[in-house]
C-alpha cells in the first residue's frame, strides 16, 4: 500500500528524500481514525518559523487516539506552559508510545491509568476542568503510572530542538561547548600547563 508523507513538527527523524521531519502514514491507518494525533501550530509561535508545516501529525504504534489525547492532557497539567505548543508536548506521547510498544507492562500501565482517569471524569478526562484534573493528578502522585509519565516527560519535553526554540535556549548543536566557537583564538593569552587543563573535546 502506498504511503502518504505528512509534514510533522514533532517528529525528530528526518525524511531521506526531503530532509524535512515527516512520518509515513498509510491511507488505511488514516481512515481508521485511531492511533493518530493531529494539531496545528499557531502563526505567532516561534516553532512556526522552524517547522516545515503548520500542521503536525503523530502516528501512534501502541496507544490509541483517545489514550494519546488523555496522556497529552495529563502531561500538560503536570508540566504546564501556557504558550507551549501541543506539538512539543506530543514528543512525550511519542516516547510513551514507543515504551508501550516495546514493553507490555508499560502498555498495560498506561492503558489502566487512562481508564482510571476517565472513570474519575465519568467520560473523557481530557475534557475535564483543569482544577478537577489537578486533584485527580495529585491523587495519582505515588502510583507507578504517574511516575512513568512524569519521568518520561521531564526528559522528552525539554530536551529537544522545539523546546529550545520556544524557551529561547542557545546552541541547538548540543553540549559541544565554546572551544571551537570563537573562544580559542586568544593569541595574547598563554596556554595553561597541560596538567592544569581538562580534557579537550573532539572537534
PyMOL commands that set and color helices and strands:
alter all, ss='L'
color gray80, all
select helices_A, chain A and resi 27-32+46-49+65-78+86-102+104-121+125-127+130-139+144-156+161-167+194-196
alter helices_A, ss='H'
color red, helices_A
select strands_A, chain A and resi 3-7+22-26+36-40+55-59
alter strands_A, ss='S'
color yellow, strands_A
deselect
rebuild
show_as cartoon
